[in-house]
Amino acid sequence: SQSAMKKNRESILQLRQDNKRLYRKVAEAKAGDEHIIRVAFQTKGLKQDAFHNMSGKAALTAVDQKVLSKTKRLNASKHTTRTYQQRLDELKREYERIKPEGGSGAVSSSAWERKKEEDAMNLHALENRLEKTQFKSKEAENITSYYQKLKTQLQDESLTFQGQLDSLEAEILKYREELHSLQVM
């Protein structure tokens, strides 16, 4: 019994030493993470207090998410800026096209002629589109009338179909009876 108690005490002492050693390892790992976070955020000027209780990986993930979010906002802002710039360029070109040449308030003859030419080209393009649409419409009408005729023909055939089916069934019955009578002989 004394030897068992002595053995238990020794194992308790051993376990306590192992426990202390493991606590030190955890503390060193945390201190290493804290040191990494402190060094990383000291140079970047970020707030390290928010990441104080996080592991190095968790802090890195949080920072990555913030960077990703800000990158998305930057890309959205760039897209908006590009869109506005394109619209501004379009408006400038339109203004230059409409603006009268020279200092007078009257529209010059060359600007008037350019406007007429553009209008004529637009009218020509619209006429071409109208012709194409009319052609497609006519083609659709032809196809519709063809299918309408086909439908009517099939409906007419369906009216006589039942009678033909009945006569064929009667004929089959007649042949069966003949076959049966021949088999009996």
Backbone as JSON, one array per atom type, in Angstrom:
{
  "sequence": "SQSAMKKNRESILQLRQDNKRLYRKVAEAKAGDEHIIRVAFQTKGLKQDAFHNMSGKAALTAVDQKVLSKTKRLNASKHTTRTYQQRLDELKREYERIKPEGGSGAVSSSAWERKKEEDAMNLHALENRLEKTQFKSKEAENITSYYQKLKTQLQDESLTFQGQLDSLEAEILKYREELHSLQVM",
  "N": [[0.81, -1.19, 0.0], [1.95, 1.22, 0.8], [3.87, 1.44, -1.17], [2.28, 1.73, -3.41], [1.09, 4.19, -2.9], [3.34, 5.78, -2.98], [4.09, 5.43, -5.62], [1.87, 6.6, -6.88], [2.16, 9.27, -6.01], [4.55, 9.92, -7.29], [3.76, 9.65, -9.96], [1.82, 11.66, -10.02], [3.43, 13.91, -9.56], [4.99, 13.74, -11.89], [2.99, 14.1, -13.85], [2.18, 16.71, -13.2], [4.51, 18.11, -13.84], [4.61, 17.6, -16.59], [2.26, 18.9, -17.31], [2.89, 21.59, -16.64], [4.95, 21.97, -18.49], [3.55, 21.74, -20.9], [1.78, 23.92, -20.63], [3.67, 25.97, -20.76], [4.49, 25.65, -23.42], [2.13, 26.31, -24.8], [1.88, 28.96, -23.97], [4.2, 30.01, -25.12], [3.61, 29.66, -27.81], [1.38, 31.33, -28.06], [2.6, 33.72, -27.4], [4.36, 33.9, -29.49], [2.53, 34.21, -31.65], [1.35, 36.61, -30.82], [3.59, 38.26, -30.95], [4.16, 38.14, -33.7], [1.79, 39.3, -34.7], [1.98, 41.82, -33.48], [4.34, 42.83, -34.63], [3.66, 42.77, -37.36], [1.43, 44.49, -37.52], [2.45, 46.78, -36.49], [4.13, 47.83, -38.39], [2.36, 48.25, -40.42], [0.5, 50.0, -39.47], [-1.99, 49.3, -38.57], [-4.74, 48.52, -36.35], [-3.81, 46.7, -33.64], [-5.06, 45.78, -31.41], [-7.56, 44.68, -31.94], [-6.9, 42.22, -32.87], [-5.67, 40.95, -30.82], [-6.35, 38.69, -29.18], [-6.41, 36.68, -31.01], [-5.3, 33.86, -32.98], [-2.36, 33.53, -35.04], [-3.1, 32.62, -37.61], [-5.87, 33.11, -37.61], [-5.91, 35.89, -37.35], [-4.62, 36.58, -39.72], [-6.49, 35.62, -41.57], [-8.65, 37.31, -40.98], [-7.56, 39.79, -41.68], [-7.1, 39.31, -44.39], [-9.75, 39.11, -45.28], [-10.63, 41.73, -44.86], [-8.96, 43.08, -46.64], [-9.81, 41.96, -49.06], [-12.46, 42.87, -49.11], [-12.04, 45.65, -49.28], [-10.69, 45.72, -51.7], [-12.7, 44.92, -53.46], [-14.43, 47.12, -53.18], [-12.78, 49.11, -54.22], [-12.5, 48.22, -56.89], [-15.17, 48.46, -57.71], [-15.48, 51.22, -57.5], [-13.61, 52.04, -59.43], [-14.83, 51.02, -61.73], [-17.21, 52.51, -61.79], [-16.13, 55.08, -62.09], [-14.9, 54.78, -64.61], [-17.17, 54.35, -66.2], [-18.53, 56.8, -65.9], [-16.59, 58.46, -67.05], [-16.57, 57.57, -69.7], [-19.15, 58.31, -70.46], [-18.92, 61.07, -70.17], [-17.03, 61.58, -72.17], [-18.55, 60.85, -74.42], [-20.55, 62.82, -74.31], [-18.96, 65.09, -74.69], [-18.06, 64.66, -77.33], [-20.52, 64.76, -78.66], [-21.23, 67.38, -78.09], [-19.2, 68.75, -79.45], [-19.86, 68.02, -82.03], [-22.32, 69.2, -82.4], [-21.84, 71.86, -81.8], [-21.6, 75.08, -83.15], [-19.47, 76.07, -85.82], [-16.81, 78.39, -85.62], [-17.13, 81.72, -84.17], [-19.68, 82.75, -84.23], [-23.21, 82.78, -83.46], [-24.85, 81.42, -85.14], [-25.6, 78.42, -86.9], [-23.16, 76.83, -88.82], [-22.8, 76.27, -92.38], [-21.44, 73.92, -93.1], [-21.62, 72.34, -90.8], [-24.35, 72.06, -90.74], [-24.73, 70.63, -93.08], [-23.35, 68.27, -92.42], [-25.01, 67.34, -90.41], [-27.34, 66.91, -91.89], [-26.43, 64.85, -93.56], [-25.9, 62.84, -91.66], [-28.5, 62.46, -90.72], [-29.68, 61.53, -93.07], [-28.27, 59.14, -93.42], [-29.11, 57.78, -91.12], [-31.85, 57.59, -91.7], [-31.75, 55.97, -93.98], [-30.7, 53.62, -92.86], [-32.79, 52.96, -91.14], [-34.82, 52.51, -93.02], [-33.8, 50.24, -94.3], [-33.89, 48.4, -92.17], [-36.65, 48.33, -91.82], [-37.47, 47.16, -94.24], [-36.29, 44.61, -93.99], [-37.7, 43.67, -91.77], [-40.3, 43.65, -92.8], [-40.0, 41.71, -94.77], [-39.4, 39.45, -93.2], [-41.79, 39.3, -91.82], [-43.62, 38.73, -93.88], [-42.65, 36.23, -94.65], [-43.17, 34.81, -92.3], [-45.97, 34.91, -92.34], [-46.47, 33.33, -94.62], [-45.49, 30.84, -93.75], [-47.22, 30.42, -91.62], [-49.71, 30.2, -92.96], [-49.23, 27.88, -94.43], [-48.94, 25.95, -92.38], [-51.46, 26.18, -91.3], [-53.08, 25.19, -93.37], [-52.13, 22.56, -93.4], [-52.92, 21.72, -90.85], [-55.72, 21.88, -91.12], [-56.11, 19.91, -93.07], [-55.24, 17.62, -91.66], [-57.14, 17.61, -89.63], [-59.46, 17.1, -91.13], [-58.86, 14.54, -92.06], [-58.85, 13.24, -89.62], [-61.54, 13.1, -89.04], [-62.58, 11.15, -90.74], [-61.08, 9.07, -89.97], [-61.91, 7.46, -87.79], [-64.03, 5.98, -88.87], [-62.67, 4.52, -90.85], [-61.01, 3.04, -89.21], [-62.88, 1.5, -87.79], [-63.95, -0.06, -89.9], [-61.67, -1.49, -90.64], [-61.25, -2.97, -88.3], [-63.56, -4.56, -88.31], [-63.08, -6.05, -90.6], [-60.8, -7.46, -89.79], [-61.9, -9.03, -87.75], [-63.62, -10.59, -89.29], [-61.77, -12.05, -90.85], [-60.51, -13.47, -88.8], [-62.57, -15.1, -87.93], [-62.9, -16.64, -90.23], [-60.41, -17.89, -90.26], [-60.56, -19.33, -87.9], [-62.68, -21.06, -88.47], [-61.51, -22.49, -90.53], [-59.47, -23.74, -89.17], [-60.88, -25.45, -87.55], [-61.84, -27.31, -89.33]],
  "CA": [[0.0, 0.0, 0.0], [2.88, 2.36, 0.82], [4.53, 1.54, -2.48], [1.28, 2.24, -4.35], [0.95, 5.63, -2.64], [4.56, 6.42, -3.45], [4.0, 5.42, -7.09], [0.86, 7.6, -7.25], [2.74, 10.6, -5.82], [5.53, 10.13, -8.36], [3.05, 9.89, -11.23], [1.2, 12.99, -9.9], [4.51, 14.88, -9.8], [5.34, 13.67, -13.31], [1.9, 14.72, -14.6], [2.24, 18.15, -12.96], [5.62, 18.64, -14.63], [4.17, 17.58, -18.0], [1.25, 19.96, -17.44], [3.6, 22.87, -16.67], [5.67, 22.05, -19.75], [2.56, 22.0, -21.96], [1.33, 25.3, -20.46], [4.71, 26.84, -21.3], [4.45, 25.57, -24.89], [0.98, 27.09, -25.26], [2.2, 30.37, -23.75], [5.18, 30.41, -26.13], [2.92, 29.75, -29.11], [0.58, 32.56, -28.04], [3.52, 34.86, -27.43], [4.85, 33.99, -30.87], [1.46, 34.81, -32.45], [1.23, 38.02, -30.43], [4.76, 38.96, -31.49], [3.95, 38.27, -35.15], [0.72, 40.29, -34.91], [2.49, 43.13, -33.08], [5.31, 43.28, -35.64], [2.96, 42.99, -38.63], [0.55, 45.66, -37.47], [3.24, 47.97, -36.15], [4.65, 48.41, -39.63], [1.25, 48.6, -41.31], [-0.3, 51.05, -38.89], [-3.33, 48.82, -38.28], [-5.01, 48.36, -34.92], [-3.49, 45.34, -33.24], [-5.93, 45.39, -30.29], [-8.65, 43.86, -32.44], [-6.36, 40.89, -33.17], [-4.86, 40.58, -29.67], [-6.66, 37.35, -28.68], [-6.51, 35.75, -32.14], [-4.08, 33.18, -33.4], [-1.77, 34.15, -36.23], [-3.9, 32.27, -38.78], [-7.15, 33.81, -37.53], [-5.64, 37.3, -37.64], [-4.32, 36.66, -41.14], [-7.76, 35.45, -42.27], [-9.43, 38.54, -40.79], [-6.94, 40.85, -42.49], [-7.38, 38.96, -45.79], [-11.14, 39.47, -45.57], [-10.7, 43.19, -44.96], [-8.29, 43.46, -47.89], [-10.7, 41.55, -50.14], [-13.59, 43.8, -49.11], [-11.6, 46.95, -49.78], [-10.38, 45.54, -53.12], [-13.98, 44.95, -54.17], [-14.9, 48.51, -53.21], [-11.92, 49.84, -55.15], [-12.88, 47.83, -58.25], [-16.48, 49.06, -58.01], [-15.25, 52.65, -57.72], [-12.95, 52.19, -60.73], [-15.83, 50.78, -62.78], [-18.09, 53.68, -61.82], [-15.36, 56.18, -62.66], [-14.75, 54.5, -66.03], [-18.48, 54.56, -66.83], [-18.76, 58.25, -65.96], [-15.64, 59.04, -67.99], [-17.06, 57.26, -71.05], [-20.34, 59.15, -70.7], [-18.42, 62.43, -70.35], [-16.42, 61.63, -73.51], [-19.65, 60.85, -75.4], [-21.18, 64.13, -74.29], [-18.03, 66.04, -75.31], [-18.13, 64.46, -78.78], [-21.82, 65.26, -79.11], [-21.17, 68.84, -78.03], [-18.35, 69.2, -80.56], [-20.58, 67.79, -83.28], [-23.43, 70.16, -82.49], [-21.34, 73.22, -81.62], [-21.38, 75.77, -84.42], [-18.08, 76.44, -86.1], [-16.58, 79.84, -85.56], [-17.62, 82.38, -82.98], [-21.04, 83.25, -84.36], [-24.24, 81.95, -82.85], [-25.58, 80.7, -86.18], [-25.02, 77.14, -87.29], [-22.5, 76.98, -90.12], [-23.36, 75.43, -93.44], [-20.82, 72.58, -93.09], [-22.21, 71.6, -89.69], [-25.71, 71.76, -91.17], [-24.62, 69.56, -94.08], [-23.01, 67.04, -91.7], [-26.24, 66.91, -89.71], [-28.23, 66.36, -92.91], [-25.86, 63.57, -93.98], [-26.15, 61.87, -90.59], [-29.93, 62.15, -90.73], [-29.95, 60.72, -94.26], [-27.76, 57.8, -93.14], [-30.01, 57.15, -90.15], [-33.08, 57.27, -92.41], [-31.46, 54.83, -94.84], [-30.57, 52.44, -91.99], [-34.14, 52.62, -90.67], [-35.55, 51.93, -94.16], [-33.29, 48.87, -94.47], [-34.44, 47.58, -91.09], [-38.07, 48.16, -92.1], [-37.59, 46.17, -95.32], [-35.98, 43.29, -93.43], [-38.81, 43.29, -90.9], [-41.44, 43.33, -93.66], [-39.68, 40.43, -95.41], [-39.57, 38.41, -92.19], [-43.23, 39.21, -91.53], [-44.24, 38.03, -95.01], [-42.23, 34.83, -94.54], [-43.92, 34.23, -91.18], [-47.35, 34.73, -92.81], [-46.46, 32.17, -95.52], [-45.34, 29.64, -92.93], [-48.47, 30.26, -90.86], [-50.77, 29.71, -93.84], [-48.9, 26.49, -94.75], [-49.29, 25.12, -91.23], [-52.93, 26.22, -91.15], [-53.6, 24.23, -94.36], [-51.77, 21.23, -92.92], [-53.78, 21.45, -89.7], [-57.07, 21.63, -91.65], [-56.07, 18.6, -93.74], [-55.17, 16.59, -90.63], [-58.44, 17.56, -88.95], [-60.39, 16.41, -92.04], [-58.52, 13.12, -92.03], [-59.22, 12.67, -88.33], [-62.98, 12.85, -89.04], [-62.83, 9.88, -91.43], [-60.18, 8.07, -89.41], [-62.65, 6.52, -86.95], [-64.76, 5.07, -89.76], [-61.7, 3.61, -91.46], [-60.55, 2.16, -88.15], [-63.97, 0.55, -87.53], [-64.05, -1.01, -91.01], [-60.52, -2.38, -90.55], [-61.49, -3.9, -87.19], [-64.57, -5.52, -88.77], [-62.41, -6.92, -91.55], [-59.93, -8.34, -89.01], [-62.77, -10.0, -87.09], [-64.1, -11.5, -90.33], [-60.67, -12.95, -91.18], [-60.29, -14.35, -87.65], [-63.63, -16.12, -87.97], [-62.57, -17.55, -91.33], [-59.27, -18.68, -89.81], [-61.04, -20.25, -86.88], [-63.48, -22.1, -89.13], [-60.59, -23.33, -91.28], [-58.72, -24.55, -88.21], [-61.8, -26.47, -87.04], [-61.98, -28.33, -90.37]],
  "C": [[0.86, 1.26, 0.0], [3.54, 2.55, -0.54], [3.56, 2.09, -3.53], [1.1, 3.74, -4.18], [2.16, 6.38, -3.18], [4.54, 6.52, -4.98], [3.01, 6.49, -7.58], [1.41, 9.01, -7.11], [3.72, 10.93, -6.95], [4.83, 10.42, -9.7], [2.34, 11.24, -11.2], [2.25, 14.06, -10.17], [4.88, 14.93, -11.28], [4.27, 14.37, -14.15], [1.89, 16.24, -14.43], [3.36, 18.79, -13.78], [5.26, 18.67, -16.12], [3.17, 18.7, -18.27], [1.91, 21.33, -17.54], [4.32, 23.06, -18.0], [4.71, 22.38, -20.9], [2.02, 23.43, -21.86], [2.36, 26.28, -21.02], [4.7, 26.84, -22.83], [3.3, 26.41, -25.45], [1.28, 28.58, -25.11], [3.21, 30.86, -24.79], [4.52, 30.57, -27.5], [2.09, 31.03, -29.17], [1.48, 33.78, -28.12], [4.08, 35.02, -28.83], [3.81, 34.63, -31.78], [1.31, 36.29, -32.13], [2.39, 38.83, -31.0], [4.6, 39.18, -32.99], [2.91, 39.34, -35.44], [1.24, 41.69, -34.6], [3.43, 43.68, -34.14], [4.59, 43.62, -36.94], [2.14, 44.27, -38.59], [1.29, 46.93, -37.08], [3.72, 48.64, -37.43], [3.52, 48.86, -40.54], [0.36, 49.69, -40.74], [-1.74, 50.61, -38.61], [-3.51, 48.66, -36.78], [-4.77, 46.91, -34.53], [-4.39, 44.87, -32.1], [-7.05, 44.46, -30.75], [-8.18, 42.42, -32.67], [-5.58, 40.31, -31.99], [-5.09, 39.13, -29.24], [-6.77, 36.31, -29.79], [-5.19, 35.03, -32.36], [-3.56, 33.89, -34.65], [-2.61, 33.88, -37.47], [-5.23, 33.02, -38.79], [-6.98, 35.29, -37.86], [-5.38, 37.5, -39.13], [-5.61, 36.54, -41.97], [-8.6, 36.72, -42.17], [-8.88, 39.67, -41.65], [-7.19, 40.59, -43.98], [-8.8, 39.35, -46.18], [-11.3, 40.98, -45.72], [-10.09, 43.66, -46.27], [-9.19, 43.14, -49.07], [-11.89, 42.51, -50.25], [-13.19, 45.15, -49.69], [-11.22, 46.88, -51.26], [-11.65, 45.58, -53.95], [-14.51, 46.37, -54.27], [-14.09, 49.34, -54.19], [-12.29, 49.51, -56.59], [-14.22, 48.43, -58.65], [-16.32, 50.55, -58.28], [-14.58, 52.9, -59.07], [-13.94, 52.01, -61.87], [-16.76, 51.99, -62.92], [-17.39, 54.86, -62.47], [-15.21, 56.01, -64.17], [-16.06, 54.77, -66.78], [-18.77, 56.05, -66.97], [-17.84, 58.92, -66.97], [-16.09, 58.79, -69.43], [-18.26, 58.13, -71.4], [-19.91, 60.59, -70.95], [-17.8, 62.58, -71.74], [-17.5, 61.66, -74.59], [-20.31, 62.23, -75.47], [-20.28, 65.2, -74.92], [-18.06, 65.91, -76.83], [-19.44, 65.0, -79.35], [-21.83, 66.79, -79.13], [-20.35, 69.38, -79.19], [-19.06, 69.06, -81.89], [-21.66, 68.85, -83.47], [-22.94, 71.6, -82.49], [-21.1, 73.88, -82.98], [-19.91, 76.13, -84.58], [-17.94, 77.95, -86.08], [-17.22, 80.42, -84.31], [-19.07, 82.81, -83.07], [-22.03, 82.28, -83.75], [-24.99, 81.13, -83.87], [-24.85, 79.41, -86.53], [-24.41, 77.3, -88.67], [-23.07, 76.0, -91.11], [-22.75, 74.04, -93.42], [-21.38, 71.73, -91.95], [-23.63, 71.17, -90.05], [-25.7, 70.6, -92.17], [-24.27, 68.22, -93.42], [-24.23, 66.46, -91.0], [-27.2, 66.28, -90.71], [-27.74, 64.99, -93.37], [-26.12, 62.49, -92.93], [-27.61, 61.46, -90.56], [-30.29, 61.26, -91.91], [-29.45, 59.28, -94.04], [-28.65, 57.07, -92.15], [-31.31, 56.72, -90.82], [-32.88, 56.04, -93.29], [-31.37, 53.54, -94.02], [-31.95, 52.0, -91.5], [-34.97, 51.99, -91.79], [-35.11, 50.49, -94.4], [-33.86, 47.94, -93.41], [-35.92, 47.32, -91.31], [-38.28, 47.11, -93.18], [-37.33, 44.76, -94.81], [-37.14, 42.79, -92.57], [-40.03, 42.9, -91.72], [-41.22, 41.98, -94.33], [-39.9, 39.28, -94.42], [-41.04, 38.21, -91.85], [-43.94, 38.44, -92.62], [-43.9, 36.54, -94.95], [-42.99, 34.13, -93.42], [-45.38, 33.99, -91.57], [-47.45, 33.51, -93.72], [-46.38, 30.87, -94.72], [-46.61, 29.37, -92.15], [-49.57, 29.7, -91.74], [-50.5, 28.25, -94.21], [-49.31, 25.57, -93.6], [-50.79, 25.1, -90.98], [-53.57, 25.22, -92.12], [-53.33, 22.8, -93.9], [-52.66, 20.81, -91.76], [-55.19, 21.1, -90.17], [-57.13, 20.25, -92.29], [-56.05, 17.48, -92.71], [-56.48, 16.48, -89.86], [-59.47, 16.84, -89.82], [-60.13, 14.91, -92.03], [-58.94, 12.48, -90.72], [-60.71, 12.37, -88.25], [-63.29, 11.5, -89.68], [-62.0, 8.75, -90.83], [-60.93, 7.03, -88.6], [-63.41, 5.51, -87.8], [-63.83, 4.06, -90.4], [-61.22, 2.58, -90.44], [-61.6, 1.09, -87.86], [-64.05, -0.49, -88.64], [-62.87, -1.98, -91.0], [-60.69, -3.4, -89.42], [-62.5, -4.97, -87.6], [-63.94, -6.52, -89.73], [-61.51, -7.92, -90.83], [-60.76, -9.42, -88.32], [-63.26, -11.05, -88.09], [-63.02, -12.52, -90.68], [-60.37, -13.91, -90.04], [-61.32, -15.48, -87.65], [-63.35, -17.13, -89.07], [-61.43, -18.47, -90.92], [-59.71, -19.73, -88.81], [-61.83, -21.4, -87.51], [-62.59, -23.04, -89.93], [-59.79, -24.24, -90.34], [-59.57, -25.68, -87.66], [-61.89, -27.61, -88.05], [-60.81, -29.21, -90.34]]
}
